[in-house]
C-alpha cells in the first residue's frame, strides 16, 4: 500500500445469529497493524452454531466499507480438544491466525487473539482485563561509523560539517545528532 493512506479498520464478530459490529471502535491510526485490546462475549450452546467468525473491515467515509478478510474458529472442535478446553486457564493461549480473503486466499495478514470457552458453572469467573502494554520510556542511540561519497561543501578545504537528522515515526519533531565539524 505504498503511497496510499493506511486503512481505518474495525471488527465484525459473528456466531450463529449473534453479531457484534464494532464500527464505533474504528481505529483511525493510519496503520497496517491495528491493535484493538478489546474483548467480546457470546452465549452459545454446544452442539449448535459453533463457528466464531472474526471479520476485519475498512471504514470508508465516502463509499461502502470494504471487507478486508476473516478468520474462523470452530468452537465445538475447541470444546472437544483437551488442549483448549481447560478452565480456568492460568496462561491464556494467544494464537496467531491467518486472515483469509473471501476467495479463500490465505496470507493477507494475521490476527492475534485468544478464546475461552467458559462452562456455565464458571459463569461468575471474572473476565480477563485486556490492556495495551505500558509505554516504555527509553533513549535511542545511533552511532554513525562512516559516510561515503559525500560531496564536499567546502571545496577549498575539501571537508564538511556533518550531522544526521532523524524523523522518528509518531514523534512531532525531528532530531539531529551533534555536528562533526571539518570532516574529511
Secondary structure as a PSIPRED ss2 file (coil, helix, strand):
# PSIPRED VFORMAT (PSIPRED V4.0)

   1 X C   1.000  0.000  0.000
   2 X C   1.000  0.000  0.000
   3 X C   1.000  0.000  0.000
   4 X C   1.000  0.000  0.000
   5 X C   1.000  0.000  0.000
   6 X C   1.000  0.000  0.000
   7 X C   1.000  0.000  0.000
   8 X E   0.000  0.000  1.000
   9 X E   0.000  0.000  1.000
  10 X E   0.000  0.000  1.000
  11 X E   0.000  0.000  1.000
  12 X E   0.000  0.000  1.000
  13 X E   0.000  0.000  1.000
  14 X E   0.000  0.000  1.000
  15 X E   0.000  0.000  1.000
  16 X C   1.000  0.000  0.000
  17 X C   1.000  0.000  0.000
  18 X E   0.000  0.000  1.000
  19 X E   0.000  0.000  1.000
  20 X E   0.000  0.000  1.000
  21 X E   0.000  0.000  1.000
  22 X C   1.000  0.000  0.000
  23 X H   0.000  1.000  0.000
  24 X H   0.000  1.000  0.000
  25 X H   0.000  1.000  0.000
  26 X C   1.000  0.000  0.000
  27 X E   0.000  0.000  1.000
  28 X C   1.000  0.000  0.000
  29 X C   1.000  0.000  0.000
  30 X C   1.000  0.000  0.000
  31 X C   1.000  0.000  0.000
  32 X C   1.000  0.000  0.000
  33 X C   1.000  0.000  0.000
  34 X C   1.000  0.000  0.000
  35 X C   1.000  0.000  0.000
  36 X C   1.000  0.000  0.000
  37 X C   1.000  0.000  0.000
  38 X C   1.000  0.000  0.000
  39 X C   1.000  0.000  0.000
  40 X C   1.000  0.000  0.000
  41 X C   1.000  0.000  0.000
  42 X C   1.000  0.000  0.000
  43 X C   1.000  0.000  0.000
  44 X C   1.000  0.000  0.000
  45 X C   1.000  0.000  0.000
  46 X C   1.000  0.000  0.000
  47 X C   1.000  0.000  0.000
  48 X C   1.000  0.000  0.000
  49 X C   1.000  0.000  0.000
  50 X C   1.000  0.000  0.000
  51 X E   0.000  0.000  1.000
  52 X E   0.000  0.000  1.000
  53 X E   0.000  0.000  1.000
  54 X E   0.000  0.000  1.000
  55 X E   0.000  0.000  1.000
  56 X E   0.000  0.000  1.000
  57 X E   0.000  0.000  1.000
  58 X E   0.000  0.000  1.000
  59 X E   0.000  0.000  1.000
  60 X C   1.000  0.000  0.000
  61 X C   1.000  0.000  0.000
  62 X C   1.000  0.000  0.000
  63 X C   1.000  0.000  0.000
  64 X C   1.000  0.000  0.000
  65 X C   1.000  0.000  0.000
  66 X E   0.000  0.000  1.000
  67 X E   0.000  0.000  1.000
  68 X E   0.000  0.000  1.000
  69 X E   0.000  0.000  1.000
  70 X E   0.000  0.000  1.000
  71 X E   0.000  0.000  1.000
  72 X E   0.000  0.000  1.000
  73 X E   0.000  0.000  1.000
  74 X E   0.000  0.000  1.000
  75 X H   0.000  1.000  0.000
  76 X H   0.000  1.000  0.000
  77 X H   0.000  1.000  0.000
  78 X H   0.000  1.000  0.000
  79 X H   0.000  1.000  0.000
  80 X H   0.000  1.000  0.000
  81 X C   1.000  0.000  0.000
  82 X C   1.000  0.000  0.000
  83 X C   1.000  0.000  0.000
  84 X C   1.000  0.000  0.000
  85 X C   1.000  0.000  0.000
  86 X C   1.000  0.000  0.000
  87 X C   1.000  0.000  0.000
  88 X C   1.000  0.000  0.000
  89 X C   1.000  0.000  0.000
  90 X C   1.000  0.000  0.000
  91 X C   1.000  0.000  0.000
  92 X C   1.000  0.000  0.000
  93 X C   1.000  0.000  0.000
  94 X C   1.000  0.000  0.000
  95 X E   0.000  0.000  1.000
  96 X E   0.000  0.000  1.000
  97 X E   0.000  0.000  1.000
  98 X E   0.000  0.000  1.000
  99 X E   0.000  0.000  1.000
 100 X E   0.000  0.000  1.000
 101 X C   1.000  0.000  0.000
 102 X C   1.000  0.000  0.000
 103 X C   1.000  0.000  0.000
 104 X C   1.000  0.000  0.000
 105 X C   1.000  0.000  0.000
 106 X E   0.000  0.000  1.000
 107 X E   0.000  0.000  1.000
 108 X E   0.000  0.000  1.000
 109 X E   0.000  0.000  1.000
 110 X E   0.000  0.000  1.000
 111 X E   0.000  0.000  1.000
 112 X E   0.000  0.000  1.000
 113 X E   0.000  0.000  1.000
 114 X C   1.000  0.000  0.000
 115 X C   1.000  0.000  0.000
 116 X C   1.000  0.000  0.000
 117 X C   1.000  0.000  0.000
 118 X C   1.000  0.000  0.000
 119 X C   1.000  0.000  0.000
 120 X H   0.000  1.000  0.000
 121 X H   0.000  1.000  0.000
 122 X H   0.000  1.000  0.000
 123 X C   1.000  0.000  0.000
 124 X C   1.000  0.000  0.000
 125 X C   1.000  0.000  0.000
 126 X C   1.000  0.000  0.000
 127 X C   1.000  0.000  0.000
 128 X C   1.000  0.000  0.000
 129 X C   1.000  0.000  0.000
 130 X C   1.000  0.000  0.000
 131 X C   1.000  0.000  0.000
 132 X C   1.000  0.000  0.000
 133 X C   1.000  0.000  0.000
 134 X C   1.000  0.000  0.000
 135 X C   1.000  0.000  0.000
 136 X C   1.000  0.000  0.000
 137 X C   1.000  0.000  0.000
 138 X C   1.000  0.000  0.000
 139 X C   1.000  0.000  0.000
 140 X C   1.000  0.000  0.000
 141 X C   1.000  0.000  0.000
 142 X C   1.000  0.000  0.000
 143 X C   1.000  0.000  0.000
 144 X C   1.000  0.000  0.000
 145 X C   1.000  0.000  0.000
 146 X C   1.000  0.000  0.000
 147 X C   1.000  0.000  0.000
 148 X C   1.000  0.000  0.000
 149 X C   1.000  0.000  0.000
 150 X C   1.000  0.000  0.000
 151 X C   1.000  0.000  0.000
 152 X C   1.000  0.000  0.000
 153 X C   1.000  0.000  0.000
 154 X E   0.000  0.000  1.000
 155 X C   1.000  0.000  0.000
 156 X C   1.000  0.000  0.000
 157 X C   1.000  0.000  0.000
 158 X C   1.000  0.000  0.000
 159 X E   0.000  0.000  1.000
 160 X E   0.000  0.000  1.000
 161 X E   0.000  0.000  1.000
 162 X E   0.000  0.000  1.000
 163 X C   1.000  0.000  0.000
 164 X C   1.000  0.000  0.000
 165 X E   0.000  0.000  1.000
 166 X E   0.000  0.000  1.000
 167 X C   1.000  0.000  0.000
 168 X C   1.000  0.000  0.000
 169 X C   1.000  0.000  0.000
 170 X C   1.000  0.000  0.000
 171 X C   1.000  0.000  0.000
 172 X C   1.000  0.000  0.000
 173 X C   1.000  0.000  0.000
 174 X C   1.000  0.000  0.000
 175 X E   0.000  0.000  1.000
 176 X E   0.000  0.000  1.000
 177 X C   1.000  0.000  0.000
 178 X C   1.000  0.000  0.000
 179 X C   1.000  0.000  0.000
 180 X E   0.000  0.000  1.000
 181 X E   0.000  0.000  1.000
 182 X E   0.000  0.000  1.000
 183 X E   0.000  0.000  1.000
 184 X C   1.000  0.000  0.000
